[in-house]
Amino acid sequence: MPGIDFSSLRGEITMEQVLGLLGFECVHRRGDQWYGYCPLHQSQAKHRNAFSVNVRKACYYCHKCRSRGDQFTLWADATKMPLHPAVVELCNRLGVEIPWVHRW
């Protein structure tokens, strides 16, 4: 199976798109830093700011479940799929052409 050119795909799929698909609701915002309930472990009200995401840098961290990564890792973790098939599914859902790498 060919690989995926993740570096070019990062420019096409934003963190905001992935958060939208996951139904993330921002509770507090400070510039590019957004806080809210973790979409991975459904945090409780007392942990409403446990999930922190920087939309400009496209990285997230949950202070409760300790998960971290970029928009592709977030989608893979949320769908409980390995990274490669999760990104293929994400591209299909968003209508983005997959930048395949046929040889390295």
Residue pairs with C-beta under 8 A, 6 or more apart in sequence:
1 84
2 100
2 101
2 102
3 100
3 101
3 104
4 84
4 87
4 88
4 98
4 99
4 100
4 101
5 99
5 100
5 101
6 72
6 87
8 99
9 72
9 87
9 91
9 96
9 98
9 99
10 58
10 70
10 71
12 96
13 71
13 72
13 90
13 91
13 94
13 96
14 55
14 58
14 71
15 53
15 54
15 55
15 58
15 59
15 60
15 70
15 71
15 74
16 55
17 71
17 94
18 71
18 74
18 75
18 90
19 34
19 39
19 53
19 55
19 74
21 75
21 90
21 93
21 94
22 39
22 74
22 75
22 78
23 39
24 36
24 37
24 39
24 51
24 53
25 36
25 37
26 34
26 35
26 36
27 35
27 36
27 37
27 48
27 49
28 34
28 35
28 36
28 49
29 35
32 54
32 55
32 56
32 57
33 52
33 53
33 54
34 52
34 53
34 54
34 55
35 48
35 49
35 51
35 52
35 53
36 48
36 49
36 51
37 43
37 47
37 48
37 50
37 51
38 47
38 50
38 51
38 62
38 64
38 65
38 67
39 51
39 74
39 78
40 62
40 65
40 67
40 74
40 77
40 78
41 62
41 64
41 65
41 67
43 50
43 51
43 62
43 64
47 63
47 64
50 62
50 63
50 64
50 65
51 60
51 61
51 62
51 63
51 64
52 60
52 61
52 62
52 63
53 59
53 60
53 61
54 60
58 70
58 71
59 68
59 69
59 70
60 67
60 68
60 69
60 70
60 74
61 67
61 68
62 68
67 73
67 74
67 77
69 77
72 83
72 86
72 87
72 90
73 83
75 86
75 87
75 90
76 82
76 83
76 86
76 87
79 86
79 89
81 89
87 98
88 98
90 96
91 97
91 98
